[in-house]
């Protein structure tokens, strides 16, 4: 396998840092950012942090009414309609943005779905792969002229710890011939996010564009897992409602044999938004790209059989698989990038 240069750096931030922490002292005045799904959970927190640093933030949303209400009190936020499972919607949305003739300095492909029942888009592609990967692949391609115009853009693919659970199912990406497994489909889509960043960075860095994949951390207070049918839901909801994450982390750490009460497992929304905000703004990452980030640092590359909760698996940063996925994505979407 051909790996990326994937090793931790001496970041001044940790898993405890919030999105607000990582933008302190950073001036984004005059910069334009876009955060898909930026109207709930870690996406909304990211929008707040970028806005607080002076950026204009564009929020593409499937549910306009909810999005507008969510961002009402945040400065310099614009909301528009986008459905990542609808290719025509993506083209219309991107076309509208390009007509504004603005550069796009930051693109955070944050929107995602997790563990839904089997659904397909109009082309027949499985919904998690379609929403989490293909939709963002097409959106990024269409926005490329604005990203080039920024002369130093960053693109963030929001991946997940789920990349450790499996790679691309090359012989049946859409579960056309095998029984649908929502967990494996989710893991595949999140591995795809990581591989997208690897190949995008390789192809786009000559245009001044760098790409990163990010694991936000486990943030139990977001709604992304609403389809998961978690049988422990009521107990988790009580903990989430009172935000007793330190107690929950202490219990989880004890079960796992760790002694630390601040064991890095569950995060607040503010902590969950920090790594993608750091990826989008930090000078610590100048000159870097095509790597997987977690806990406000570059993740360690770990072996395929690692039992660690942390680190990125070989199939999620393999350069050859990244090229293969790129070609497949072009075929599945009919979209090419004009570098």
Secondary structure, DSSP 4 states (H G I P E B T S, - for coil): --B--------S--TT--HHHHHTT---TT-EEEETTTTSHHHHHHHHHHHHTT-EEEEEESSHHHHHHHTTTSTTEEEEE--TT-HHHHHHHHHHHHHTT----EEEE-----SPPS-B-TTS-BHHIIIIIIHHHHHHHHTHHHHHHTSS-EEEEE--GGGGG----TT-TT-SSS---HHHHHHHHHHHHHHHHHHHHHHHGGGT-EEEEEE--B-TTSSTTTTS--TTHHHHHHHHHTT-HHHHHHHHHHHHT---TT-SSB--HHHHTHHHHHHHH-GGGTT--SEEEETTEEPPB--TT---SSSB-GGGSBHHHHHHHHHHHHHHH------
